[in-house]
């Protein structure tokens, strides 16, 4: 399948873009590792053993423009999202066990 393991962040996969406005975002249009070599922009997503997105980087021209890191409640709902923008500014969002922002 062309995936590699990264112990810190999970299993690495590549994508063209994302969909949705609620967190966690959903990465779509998966790419094989060799397909990102000539792309100017793509998403580098990391997934845990339950195939949940734990982290992603949006890369543009070799630079990380955006990073999201997610943690989850035991019930699978998002617990927290740490969002780092291109300037290194970090925003932390917390969610209840029902998935509502707190």
Rosetta blueprint (number, residue, H / E / L):
1 X L
2 X L
3 X L
4 X E
5 X E
6 X E
7 X L
8 X L
9 X L
10 X E
11 X E
12 X E
13 X E
14 X E
15 X E
16 X E
17 X E
18 X E
19 X E
20 X L
21 X L
22 X L
23 X L
24 X L
25 X L
26 X E
27 X E
28 X E
29 X E
30 X E
31 X E
32 X L
33 X H
34 X H
35 X H
36 X L
37 X L
38 X L
39 X L
40 X L
41 X E
42 X E
43 X E
44 X E
45 X E
46 X E
47 X E
48 X L
49 X L
50 X L
51 X L
52 X L
53 X E
54 X E
55 X E
56 X E
57 X E
58 X E
59 X E
60 X E
61 X L
62 X L
63 X E
64 X E
65 X E
66 X E
67 X E
68 X E
69 X E
70 X E
71 X E
72 X E
73 X L
74 X L
75 X L
76 X L
77 X L
78 X E
79 X E
80 X E
81 X E
82 X E
83 X E
84 X E
85 X L
86 X L
87 X L
88 X L
89 X L
90 X E
91 X E
92 X E
93 X E
94 X E
95 X E
96 X L
97 X L
98 X L
99 X L
100 X L
101 X E
102 X L
